[in-house]
Amino acid sequence: MSDASKKGIEELTVNTIRTLAMDAVQKANSGHPGAPMGLAPAAYVVWHNHLRHNPKNPDWHDRDRFILSNGHASMLLYAMLHLTGYEQMTLEQIENFRQWDSATPGHPENFETEGVEMTTGPLGQGFATAVGMALSEAQLNERFDGVVDHFTYVFCSDGDLMEGISHEAASLAGHLGLGKLVYIFDDNSITIDGGTDLTFTEDVQKRFEAYGWHVQTVEDGNDLDAIDEAVEAAKQVTDKPSIIALRTVIGYGSPNKAGKSSSHGSPLGDDEIAATKAALGWEYDEPFFVPEEVQAHMSAAVDRGHQLESEWADRLEKYAEEAPEKYAELTRRLAGKLPEGWDADLPTFEPDAKGMATRKSSGAVVKELYAKLPEFTGGSADLAGSNKTLFEEFGIMSPGHFDAQNIHFGVREHAMFAIANGMTLHGGTRGFGATFLIFSDYMRPALRLAALMQTPSIGVFTHDSIGLGEDGPTHQPIEHLASLRAMPNMTVLRPADANEVRECWQVAIENTTGPSSLALTRQSVPTLDREALGSVGDATKGAYILADSDADEPEVILMASGSEVAVCLDAYKKLTDEGVAARVVSMPSWEVFEAQDDAWKEQVLPKSVTKRVAVEAAATFGWERYTGWDGHVHGLDRFGKSAPAGEVFEKLGFTGDNIAELAKGLL
C-alpha cells in the first residue's frame, strides 16, 4: 500500500469512528459525541497498531486489556468493537445506542457487551481498576514464567484525573513500577461547565513525573504517527507506568461546537452533523455508514487475533510439557475454579467463654486461604495489624517483586477496592481489600461497581460496631451494615464467633455472583458451643437456629448478627429460667438466608411465631422484614459514644437483661 493510500484509509477510518458516534448520539437524542470525535485517532492507533485481542474470542486470557475510563465516551468503544469484528456489536446495535436491551448502553457495561472489560462511567474508577488488572498480570507473569504477558491500555479524561481516586491509584502504580500500564490522557481542556481552567490548572505531566511515571506529551491529537511513536515508546519502558498527554479537540470537525463544552454531553443536531461531515470531507449521506474499505481494513483484527491466540496456545502447550504442575495451576486459576479440598484445613475453634475477636479468628482463616488459594491476593489500607490480613511468608508485592499475595495499599481506601476489582476482573487472581467498616464509605463507589458487575471481590471490614469503644462515633459504624445490605448483589457477612467466621469465609470464597463484605469485631466474643446448645444449621445457611426451647414452638424469637448474638444468648438464658420458650437465631447474612429454600426459612423463622426481637448494634433499617409488626428491633438510630466498649454496650441497652425485658414486653 502506498503512503498516500495508507494515509487515505487511515483518515477514512478515523472519520468513520467519528460519524458513527455523531449518528448514534443523534438518533438516541442522548449521549456524548465530543470525546469520541476527539479521541478517534488515538483509538484507531491503539486498536489497529498495538492492541492484542481476538474479536472472535473476547475472553482470550492473554489479550491486552483496554479500559475506557471516561465511560461517557462509550460510542468510541462501541465503534471499535464493531469495526474490528466483535460479532455482538452489529451496526444495528449501534443504531440502538442507549435503548432498552441493546448491547450499547449509555456507559460501557461488561455484563452487557462482549469486549468491554469493566463497567465505567463513575470517573476515576476505570483509571484505578486498571492498576489492579496490571497487578494481576504482573503476578501471573512472574509466577508462571512469562506465559501471561500483555499490556493494559487506558483512555482517561481530565475528569478522571480530578477525581481523588486517580491520585491514590497513580501513586501506588508509580511506587510499584507497573510497566505494562499505558494511559492516554484526553487533554482537551474542556469540562461540562466550561474550560478546565475553571478548576484544573495543575501541571499534569509534572504530577505524574512526581508519581514516578514515564510521561510524554503529544501536541496534535490527529497526528497518527506521533501517537503511534508515543505508544511504542511507552511499551518499551518496563519499570514505570506510562501516561501520554494527548492534546485533542473535543468535537473535532464540528464547525460550531469543536473545542466547546456544548459538544460534550448533547447531540450535535442534524444541521451541525451535516456541516461536520462536510468539513471532514465525508462523502456519504447515509447515517451509520461504514465504507467497505474501512470494514476490510479494520477486520484484519480477526485474523491477527486468531494468530495471536494460536501462538499463545502453542506456548501453553509447551509450558504444559516443561512445567506440568505450574501449567495445571495456571489453567485452574484462569478458569476460576477452586482446588479440590481447598477448605478442608480451615481452622476450627473450640468453645471458649472468653473467645476472641472475630478479626483475630478471621486472620487465622486468611492465613490458611493464602496457603490453599495462591490466587487470593490483597491487603489492607495501612491497617494490616488491625485487620489481621498480613502474612509475610506469602510475599509482599514491591517494585520488581510481584510473585506475592500481600499488598500494602497504604492509606488509599478509595483506590484499594477498585484495584481489588481489577485483579478479580483480570482473572487468575481473587482480589480483596481490608480496612475498618467505617471506611467502607471511602470504598463505596468501587463496592457498588463490583456489585453492578457481579465481580466477586472481597471486603474485609473490622472494627464493625460501637464495640470499637474509645475511638468514638467518628470510627463507630452505625448505618454501614444497612447501607451495604441495600446494595444489589452484595453479600454481607457478620459472623457471631470464630467458627461462624470460618463458615462466612467459605461463603465469600464460593460466591461468584458479586462482592462479599465481612464485618468483624475488634472486641472479643465467646466461641459458642453449638453442640451443647443443640444448634440446627450453621452460618453457611445465612441464618440458623443457634439455641431453642423444648417446646413444640417458641413463644419468642431472638435474632441477631455478629457480637450481639452473645447478648441474645444471655437473654435466652434469662427467659428460659423464667419459663419463657425462646429461640435464638444467628443471622450472619440476610442475603444468604434469602437464597435458601422456603422450607429452611420457615423452619428457622416460622410464620406462626410473630413475637420477635432483632438485636444489632447498628441502624435498625431493614430488620422489620424479619420482626414484622408484632416484633421489636433494638439497634442504633443514633451515633455512638467514646468510652470503653463494654460501657458503651451497657449504656445503649445491649445487655441480656434489657433484651429479655424487651422480649417479655411483647408477650
DAVEN-V43967 format. One record per residue. N is the residue number from 1. RES is the residue in one small letter. PHI is phi in whole degrees, -180 to 180 (* if undefined). OMEGA is omega in degrees with one decimal (* if undefined). D_CENTER is the distance of its C-alpha to the mean C-alpha in Angstrom with 1 decimal. Layout:
# DAVEN-V43967
N/RES/PHI/OMEGA/D_CENTER
N/RES/PHI/OMEGA/D_CENTER
This chain:
# DAVEN-V43967
1/m/*/179.0/44.6
2/s/-68/178.8/46.4
3/d/-60/-179.5/44.7
4/a/-66/179.0/45.7
5/s/-65/178.8/44.3
6/k/-61/179.6/41.0
7/k/-64/-179.1/40.7
8/g/-65/-178.9/41.6
9/i/-69/177.4/39.0
10/e/-64/-179.7/36.3
11/e/-64/-180.0/37.3
12/l/-65/178.9/37.5
13/t/-66/178.6/34.0
14/v/-59/-179.8/32.5
15/n/-71/174.0/34.4
16/t/-64/177.1/33.3
17/i/-59/-179.3/29.6
18/r/-65/-175.8/30.8
19/t/-70/175.6/33.0
20/l/-60/178.8/30.4
21/a/-64/179.8/28.1
22/m/-60/-175.2/31.1
23/d/-67/-178.6/32.3
24/a/-65/179.7/29.0
25/v/-64/-179.7/28.4
26/q/-65/-179.3/32.1
27/k/-65/179.2/32.2
28/a/-74/-172.8/29.2
29/n/56/-176.0/30.7
30/s/-169/175.3/27.2
31/g/136/-171.6/24.8
32/h/-130/-178.3/24.7
33/p/-82/-167.9/27.4
34/g/-64/-178.1/27.9
35/a/-64/176.7/25.0
36/p/-59/179.5/25.4
37/m/-67/179.6/29.1
38/g/-76/-175.6/28.8
39/l/-93/-176.9/26.2
40/a/-54/178.9/27.9
41/p/-62/179.8/29.9
42/a/-65/178.8/26.9
43/a/-63/178.7/25.0
44/y/-60/-177.3/28.2
45/v/-62/-177.2/28.7
46/v/-65/-174.9/25.3
47/w/-74/-177.1/25.1
48/h/-86/-171.6/28.8
49/n/-102/-169.0/29.6
50/h/-129/-170.4/26.6
51/l/-68/176.4/23.6
52/r/-94/-177.9/24.0
53/h/-152/179.1/22.8
54/n/-126/-177.8/24.5
55/p/-57/179.8/24.5
56/k/-85/174.7/26.1
57/n/-143/-175.1/23.3
58/p/-59/-176.8/20.0
59/d/-101/175.1/18.3
60/w/-51/-167.2/20.7
61/h/-67/-175.1/19.0
62/d/-97/175.1/20.7
63/r/-68/165.7/20.1
64/d/-67/174.9/19.2
65/r/-99/175.8/15.8
66/f/-122/-178.5/16.3
67/i/-119/172.9/13.8
68/l/-95/-175.6/15.4
69/s/-66/174.0/13.7
70/n/-81/-170.1/16.5
71/g/-64/175.9/15.5
72/h/-62/178.6/18.6
73/a/-87/-171.4/20.5
74/s/-57/-178.7/19.3
75/m/-64/174.2/22.9
76/l/-62/-179.4/23.0
77/l/-69/-179.7/20.4
78/y/-63/177.8/22.1
79/a/-62/-179.4/25.5
80/m/-67/178.4/24.5
81/l/-64/179.1/23.2
82/h/-66/-174.1/26.5
83/l/-67/-178.2/28.8
84/t/-90/168.4/27.5
85/g/102/173.7/28.0
86/y/-72/-168.6/24.9
87/e/-61/-178.8/26.7
88/q/-65/-172.6/24.5
89/m/-87/177.3/24.7
90/t/-79/175.9/28.4
91/l/-63/177.4/30.3
92/e/-62/177.6/30.5
93/q/-63/178.9/26.7
94/i/-66/176.9/27.0
95/e/-67/178.5/29.9
96/n/-99/178.8/27.8
97/f/-49/177.3/25.2
98/r/67/179.6/23.4
99/q/-105/-177.2/25.3
100/w/-56/175.6/24.6
101/d/65/174.8/23.3
102/s/-82/174.2/23.3
103/a/-90/-177.4/21.0
104/t/-128/178.5/21.1
105/p/-66/-175.0/19.2
106/g/-58/172.8/19.4
107/h/-124/-175.3/16.0
108/p/-60/179.5/14.6
109/e/-123/-176.0/12.8
110/n/-69/179.1/11.8
111/f/-87/178.9/13.0
112/e/-107/-163.9/16.2
113/t/-132/176.1/17.3
114/e/-65/179.7/18.1
115/g/92/175.6/17.5
116/v/-94/-173.4/14.5
117/e/-76/-179.6/11.8
118/m/-157/174.6/8.9
119/t/-77/178.3/9.3
120/t/-129/-176.4/10.7
121/g/150/171.3/13.2
122/p/-63/-168.4/12.1
123/l/-62/-178.9/13.8
124/g/94/-176.8/12.5
125/q/-67/178.1/8.8
126/g/-64/178.2/9.9
127/f/-55/-175.8/12.3
128/a/-78/-178.6/10.1
129/t/-62/178.8/7.4
130/a/-60/177.0/10.8
131/v/-62/176.8/12.0
132/g/-65/177.0/9.8
133/m/-62/178.6/11.2
134/a/-66/176.4/14.5
135/l/-64/179.0/14.3
136/s/-64/177.8/13.9
137/e/-59/-178.7/16.7
138/a/-64/178.9/18.8
139/q/-64/-178.6/18.5
140/l/-66/179.6/19.5
141/n/-61/-177.2/22.1
142/e/-74/-175.9/23.8
143/r/-73/-175.1/23.8
144/f/-114/164.6/25.0
145/d/58/173.7/27.6
146/g/80/179.2/26.1
147/v/-65/172.5/25.7
148/v/-89/-170.4/22.1
149/d/-157/-178.9/22.8
150/h/-154/-178.7/21.1
151/f/-104/169.3/19.8
152/t/-120/179.8/16.7
153/y/-107/-177.7/18.1
154/v/-135/166.1/16.6
155/f/-99/180.0/18.5
156/c/-139/-174.7/18.0
157/s/-118/174.8/20.2
158/d/-61/176.8/22.0
159/g/-63/175.7/19.6
160/d/-59/-175.8/16.7
161/l/-76/175.2/19.0
162/m/-76/-178.0/20.2
163/e/-62/-175.6/16.9
164/g/-60/-177.4/16.7
165/i/-61/-179.2/13.3
166/s/-68/177.6/15.0
167/h/-63/-178.8/17.7
168/e/-63/-176.0/15.7
169/a/-68/-179.8/13.8
170/a/-65/179.2/17.2
171/s/-62/-179.0/19.1
172/l/-69/179.5/17.2
173/a/-62/177.7/17.3
174/g/-67/178.4/21.0
175/h/-60/-176.7/21.7
176/l/-80/179.8/20.5
177/g/69/-177.9/22.2
178/l/-79/-169.6/19.6
179/g/-79/-179.9/22.3
180/k/-104/174.3/20.6
181/l/-106/178.3/18.5
182/v/-129/-179.5/20.5
183/y/-109/169.4/19.7
184/i/-115/-178.7/22.1
185/f/-91/178.9/22.4
186/d/-76/-173.5/24.0
187/d/-87/-175.4/26.6
188/n/-104/173.6/28.4
189/s/65/-177.0/29.4
190/i/-128/168.9/28.5
191/t/-120/-179.2/26.3
192/i/-59/-175.2/26.7
193/d/-82/-178.7/29.3
194/g/143/-179.1/31.2
195/g/-67/178.9/31.4
196/t/-64/-179.5/28.9
197/d/-68/172.9/32.0
198/l/-63/-171.7/31.6
199/t/-144/-164.6/28.9
200/f/-130/-174.3/27.6
201/t/-117/179.3/30.4
202/e/-69/175.2/29.1
203/d/-88/-174.5/29.7
204/v/-61/-178.6/26.4
205/q/-62/179.1/27.9
206/k/-67/177.5/29.3
207/r/-59/-178.3/26.1
208/f/-74/172.2/24.3
209/e/-62/178.5/27.5
210/a/-66/176.5/27.2
211/y/-74/-177.1/23.7
212/g/92/178.9/25.4
213/w/-92/168.7/24.3
214/h/-85/-170.4/26.6
215/v/-121/174.1/27.4
216/q/-134/175.7/29.4
217/t/-128/172.0/30.7
218/v/-117/-171.6/31.9
219/e/-76/-176.7/34.2
220/d/-119/-178.2/34.6
221/g/-67/177.1/31.5
222/n/-103/-177.6/33.9
223/d/-85/-174.5/35.2
224/l/-62/-179.5/33.8
225/d/-65/-179.7/35.6
226/a/-66/177.8/34.3
227/i/-64/-179.4/30.7
228/d/-60/-179.9/31.2
229/e/-65/180.0/32.9
230/a/-68/178.4/30.2
231/v/-64/179.3/27.4
232/e/-63/178.2/29.7
233/a/-64/178.7/30.5
234/a/-62/-178.9/26.8
235/k/-66/-178.3/26.4
236/q/-80/179.5/29.4
237/v/-91/-169.9/28.0
238/t/-98/-178.0/26.3
239/d/-114/178.3/25.9
240/k/-145/167.3/24.1
241/p/-68/-175.5/21.3
242/s/-122/171.9/23.0
243/i/-134/178.1/23.0
244/i/-115/175.4/25.6
245/a/-82/-173.9/26.7
246/l/-107/-179.9/28.0
247/r/-77/-179.5/30.5
248/t/-115/175.1/30.1
249/v/-118/177.9/31.8
250/i/-62/-178.9/29.7
251/g/67/-174.7/31.4
252/y/-52/178.0/33.5
253/g/98/-179.9/36.7
254/s/-75/-176.0/37.0
255/p/-60/-173.0/40.5
256/n/-113/-175.3/39.7
257/k/-125/178.1/36.0
258/a/-62/178.5/35.0
259/g/76/-177.7/33.7
260/k/-124/179.8/33.4
261/s/-66/179.9/30.6
262/s/-66/178.4/32.3
263/s/-93/-173.7/30.7
264/h/-73/-167.7/27.1
265/g/-124/-179.6/26.2
266/s/-142/174.8/29.2
267/p/-58/179.7/31.2
268/l/-73/-174.5/34.0
269/g/99/-175.3/36.7
270/d/-58/-177.5/39.0
271/d/-65/-178.7/41.6
272/e/-70/175.9/39.2
273/i/-64/178.1/37.6
274/a/-61/179.9/41.1
275/a/-67/-179.8/42.0
276/t/-68/179.2/38.9
277/k/-61/177.2/39.5
278/a/-64/-179.1/43.1
279/a/-66/178.9/42.1
280/l/-83/-177.0/39.9
281/g/77/-179.8/42.8
282/w/-77/-169.3/41.1
283/e/-100/-171.2/43.9
284/y/-110/-178.1/42.4
285/d/-84/-174.5/42.8
286/e/-69/176.2/40.6
287/p/-68/179.3/37.1
288/f/59/-177.1/34.2
289/f/-91/176.1/36.6
290/v/-120/179.3/35.5
291/p/-58/-177.4/38.6
292/e/-59/-177.4/39.4
293/e/-68/176.0/39.6
294/v/-69/179.6/36.0
295/q/-60/179.2/34.7
296/a/-66/-179.3/36.7
297/h/-62/-175.4/35.6
298/m/-81/-178.0/31.9
299/s/-71/172.9/32.1
300/a/-59/177.8/33.1
301/a/-60/-178.2/29.4
302/v/-67/179.7/29.9
303/d/-65/179.8/32.6
304/r/-64/179.1/31.0
305/g/-64/177.4/27.8
306/h/-62/179.8/29.8
307/q/-65/-179.6/31.7
308/l/-62/179.8/28.8
309/e/-68/177.9/27.2
310/s/-63/177.9/30.7
311/e/-64/178.4/31.2
312/w/-68/178.0/28.0
313/a/-62/177.1/29.2
314/d/-65/177.9/32.5
315/r/-63/178.4/30.9
316/l/-62/-179.6/29.1
317/e/-62/177.7/32.4
318/k/-65/179.8/34.1
319/y/-65/178.4/31.5
320/a/-61/178.8/32.0
321/e/-78/-174.9/35.7
322/e/-80/-175.4/35.3
323/a/-141/-172.6/32.6
324/p/-59/-178.9/32.3
325/e/-70/177.7/30.4
326/k/-65/178.3/27.8
327/y/-60/-180.0/27.6
328/a/-63/179.3/27.2
329/e/-66/179.7/24.4
330/l/-63/-178.0/22.6
331/t/-66/175.2/23.1
332/r/-61/-177.6/21.9
333/r/-64/-179.4/18.6
334/l/-67/177.7/18.1
335/a/-79/179.9/19.0
336/g/72/-179.4/16.4
337/k/-97/175.1/19.5
338/l/-84/177.9/20.2
339/p/-68/176.7/23.6
340/e/-57/175.6/26.6
341/g/67/-176.6/27.2
342/w/-60/-175.5/24.0
343/d/-103/-174.2/24.5
344/a/-65/-174.8/28.3
345/d/-108/175.5/28.7
346/l/-62/-172.2/26.2
347/p/-65/170.1/28.3
348/t/-113/-170.5/30.4
349/f/-130/179.4/32.0
350/e/-75/177.1/35.6
351/p/-55/-175.6/36.5
352/d/-158/-177.9/37.0
353/a/-62/178.4/38.1
354/k/-78/174.4/36.8
355/g/67/-179.8/33.5
356/m/-156/175.2/30.6
357/a/-66/-179.8/27.5
358/t/-68/173.1/24.6
359/r/-66/-179.7/22.6
360/k/-72/177.7/25.5
361/s/-65/174.9/25.5
362/s/-61/177.7/21.8
363/g/-58/178.4/22.6
364/a/-65/177.5/25.1
365/v/-69/-178.9/22.7
366/v/-58/179.5/20.1
367/k/-58/179.7/23.0
368/e/-71/176.8/23.9
369/l/-63/176.0/20.4
370/y/-55/-176.7/20.5
371/a/-71/-174.5/23.9
372/k/-87/-176.2/23.2
373/l/-124/-178.3/19.8
374/p/-64/175.0/19.9
375/e/-79/-177.0/16.4
376/f/-72/-169.1/15.1
377/t/-141/177.4/14.0
378/g/172/-178.1/12.9
379/g/173/-169.3/14.8
380/s/-119/176.0/15.7
381/a/-86/177.6/15.9
382/d/64/-179.9/19.7
383/l/-135/-172.7/20.3
384/a/-59/179.4/20.5
385/g/-65/178.5/24.0
386/s/-83/-177.2/23.0
387/n/-82/178.6/19.9
388/k/60/-178.5/21.7
389/t/-120/-174.7/19.1
390/l/-99/176.0/21.2
391/f/-135/-168.2/23.5
392/e/-62/-178.7/25.1
393/e/-65/177.2/26.8
394/f/-99/172.6/23.6
395/g/85/177.4/23.4
396/i/-120/179.3/21.7
397/m/-64/179.7/20.1
398/s/-154/-178.3/22.4
399/p/-53/179.5/23.8
400/g/79/179.9/25.1
401/h/-133/-175.1/24.0
402/f/-118/175.2/20.8
403/d/-81/-173.0/22.1
404/a/-153/-179.0/20.6
405/q/-113/178.9/18.1
406/n/-93/175.3/18.1
407/i/-127/168.0/16.5
408/h/-87/-178.5/18.0
409/f/-80/-172.1/15.4
410/g/70/-177.7/18.2
411/v/-80/-173.5/18.1
412/r/-141/-177.4/14.9
413/e/-60/-178.4/12.5
414/h/-55/-176.2/11.2
415/a/-80/-171.8/10.1
416/m/-55/-174.5/9.6
417/f/-76/173.7/6.2
418/a/-62/177.5/5.1
419/i/-66/175.5/7.5
420/a/-59/176.5/6.4
421/n/-60/-179.5/3.5
422/g/-62/178.0/6.6
423/m/-62/-179.3/8.9
424/t/-67/-179.9/7.8
425/l/-62/-178.5/7.9
426/h/-59/-175.4/11.1
427/g/95/-178.6/12.8
428/g/86/-179.8/15.2
429/t/-139/176.4/13.0
430/r/-115/-173.0/11.1
431/g/-88/172.5/9.0
432/f/-143/176.1/9.6
433/g/-139/-173.9/10.4
434/a/-129/174.9/13.6
435/t/-166/172.9/15.5
436/f/-75/-179.4/17.9
437/l/-58/-178.9/16.9
438/i/-58/-175.7/18.4
439/f/-87/168.4/15.9
440/s/-61/173.9/12.9
441/d/-57/-179.7/14.4
442/y/-70/-176.0/13.3
443/m/-96/-167.1/9.6
444/r/-56/-179.9/9.8
445/p/-58/179.4/8.6
446/a/-74/174.4/5.0
447/l/-61/-179.4/5.7
448/r/-66/178.1/7.3
449/l/-64/176.4/5.3
450/a/-60/178.6/3.4
451/a/-65/179.9/7.2
452/l/-63/-178.7/8.5
453/m/-82/-175.4/7.4
454/q/56/-179.8/8.4
455/t/-96/-171.4/6.0
456/p/-84/170.6/7.9
457/s/-72/-173.7/6.3
458/i/-126/173.4/9.0
459/g/-104/177.9/10.0
460/v/-108/-172.2/13.7
461/f/-117/-179.9/15.5
462/t/-98/179.5/19.2
463/h/55/-161.2/22.1
464/d/-91/-175.3/21.3
465/s/-164/173.4/24.4
466/i/-62/174.6/27.8
467/g/-63/172.5/28.4
468/l/-61/172.7/27.1
469/g/82/-163.8/30.6
470/e/-64/179.0/32.2
471/d/-64/167.7/29.3
472/g/83/-169.4/29.7
473/p/-63/177.3/28.0
474/t/-65/-176.5/25.8
475/h/-113/-178.6/24.0
476/q/-97/-178.5/24.6
477/p/-69/179.1/21.8
478/i/-119/-174.0/23.4
479/e/-90/-166.6/21.4
480/h/-73/178.1/18.0
481/l/-63/179.1/18.3
482/a/-63/-179.5/19.5
483/s/-64/179.1/16.8
484/l/-68/179.3/14.0
485/r/-65/-179.3/16.3
486/a/-74/-175.1/16.7
487/m/-85/177.7/13.2
488/p/-57/177.2/13.5
489/n/72/176.2/11.9
490/m/-91/175.4/11.1
491/t/-104/179.7/13.5
492/v/-100/-176.1/15.2
493/l/-128/-179.6/17.6
494/r/-124/-174.3/20.4
495/p/-73/-176.8/23.0
496/a/-89/-178.0/26.6
497/d/-155/-172.5/27.8
498/a/-63/-179.0/27.3
499/n/-72/172.3/27.7
500/e/-66/175.8/25.3
501/v/-58/179.4/22.8
502/r/-58/-177.2/23.4
503/e/-69/177.9/23.1
504/c/-68/175.1/19.8
505/w/-65/176.0/18.3
506/q/-60/177.8/19.8
507/v/-62/-177.2/18.1
508/a/-63/-178.7/14.6
509/i/-67/-178.4/15.3
510/e/-82/-179.7/16.8
511/n/-74/179.8/14.2
512/t/-117/-173.1/12.8
513/t/-107/179.7/12.1
514/g/164/-178.6/9.0
515/p/-74/174.5/7.6
516/s/-123/177.1/10.7
517/s/-125/176.1/12.1
518/l/-96/177.9/15.4
519/a/-107/-168.8/17.8
520/l/-127/-174.1/20.6
521/t/-83/166.9/24.0
522/r/-83/-174.1/25.6
523/q/-87/178.4/29.1
524/s/-69/173.0/30.7
525/v/-131/-178.4/31.0
526/p/-65/171.4/33.5
527/t/-88/-166.1/32.7
528/l/-80/178.5/34.1
529/d/-97/-175.2/36.9
530/r/-66/179.6/35.7
531/e/-64/178.9/38.8
532/a/-67/-179.1/41.1
533/l/-80/-178.7/39.4
534/g/72/-176.0/39.6
535/s/-63/177.2/35.9
536/v/-123/-178.3/34.8
537/g/94/178.1/31.4
538/d/-154/-172.5/28.5
539/a/-66/179.6/25.0
540/t/-67/176.2/23.6
541/k/-89/-178.8/25.2
542/g/87/174.0/23.2
543/a/-153/-177.9/26.6
544/y/-155/179.9/30.0
545/i/-83/-179.4/33.5
546/l/-83/-179.8/33.9
547/a/-147/-175.1/37.5
548/d/-145/176.3/40.0
549/s/-87/176.9/43.6
550/d/-85/-178.3/46.4
551/a/-70/177.7/47.0
552/d/-61/-179.3/46.3
553/e/-149/-179.6/43.8
554/p/-70/173.2/42.5
555/e/-80/-176.9/43.7
556/v/-146/177.3/40.5
557/i/-113/173.3/36.9
558/l/-102/-178.9/35.1
559/m/-131/-177.7/31.3
560/a/-163/170.5/28.7
561/s/-125/170.8/25.5
562/g/58/-173.5/25.1
563/s/-65/-178.5/28.1
564/e/-78/174.5/29.9
565/v/-61/178.2/30.7
566/a/-64/176.4/33.3
567/v/-63/178.5/34.7
568/c/-65/176.7/35.1
569/l/-64/175.7/36.9
570/d/-61/179.1/39.3
571/a/-65/179.3/40.0
572/y/-59/179.6/40.5
573/k/-63/179.4/43.1
574/k/-66/179.0/44.9
575/l/-64/179.7/44.9
576/t/-62/178.3/46.1
577/d/-62/-179.1/48.9
578/e/-95/175.2/50.0
579/g/84/178.1/50.0
580/v/-92/178.5/47.0
581/a/-79/-175.7/45.1
582/a/-120/174.5/41.5
583/r/-128/173.3/38.3
584/v/-111/176.8/35.2
585/v/-112/171.8/31.8
586/s/-87/-174.5/28.9
587/m/-128/-178.1/25.7
588/p/-70/-177.6/22.7
589/s/-148/175.6/20.4
590/w/-62/-173.2/21.3
591/e/-65/179.3/18.7
592/v/-69/178.5/20.1
593/f/-63/-178.7/23.6
594/e/-65/179.9/23.3
595/a/-82/179.7/22.5
596/q/-76/179.3/25.8
597/d/-74/-175.6/29.0
598/d/-62/-177.7/31.4
599/a/-65/179.1/33.9
600/w/-67/-179.1/31.7
601/k/-64/178.3/30.7
602/e/-71/178.8/34.4
603/q/-65/-177.4/35.4
604/v/-77/-177.8/33.2
605/l/-127/-178.5/33.7
606/p/-61/-177.4/36.9
607/k/-61/-177.4/37.5
608/s/-70/179.4/41.0
609/v/-97/-174.9/40.0
610/t/-98/178.7/39.2
611/k/-87/-173.8/39.8
612/r/-138/175.9/36.4
613/v/-125/174.3/35.0
614/a/-103/-176.2/31.3
615/v/-130/176.7/30.7
616/e/-157/-178.6/27.6
617/a/-81/-176.3/27.6
618/a/-163/179.5/25.1
619/a/-56/-176.3/25.3
620/t/-77/-173.1/27.3
621/f/-53/175.4/25.4
622/g/103/-177.3/24.8
623/w/-66/-178.2/27.1
624/e/-62/177.8/29.9
625/r/-64/-179.5/28.6
626/y/-104/-179.8/29.9
627/t/-89/-177.6/32.8
628/g/69/-176.2/34.3
629/w/-71/-177.8/37.2
630/d/-90/-175.8/39.3
631/g/-104/-178.5/36.8
632/h/-144/175.7/35.7
633/v/-115/174.2/32.4
634/h/-105/-178.7/32.9
635/g/-144/-176.6/30.0
636/l/-133/170.9/29.4
637/d/-103/178.1/29.5
638/r/-155/175.4/30.3
639/f/-84/-175.1/28.9
640/g/-82/-172.9/29.9
641/k/-152/177.4/32.6
642/s/-85/179.1/33.2
643/a/-177/174.5/35.4
644/p/-54/-171.4/35.3
645/a/-55/-178.3/32.9
646/g/-59/179.9/35.8
647/e/-69/178.9/37.6
648/v/-62/178.3/34.7
649/f/-59/-178.3/34.2
650/e/-65/-177.1/37.9
651/k/-63/-177.5/38.4
652/l/-97/169.0/35.7
653/g/87/179.8/37.1
654/f/-94/178.7/34.9
655/t/-132/178.4/37.8
656/g/-59/-179.4/39.4
657/d/-60/-177.1/42.5
658/n/-66/-178.7/40.8
659/i/-67/176.8/38.6
660/a/-62/178.5/41.7
661/e/-65/177.8/43.6
662/l/-62/179.6/40.9
663/a/-65/179.6/41.1
664/k/-64/178.8/44.9
665/g/-65/178.1/44.8
666/l/-84/-172.7/43.2
667/l/-88/*/46.0
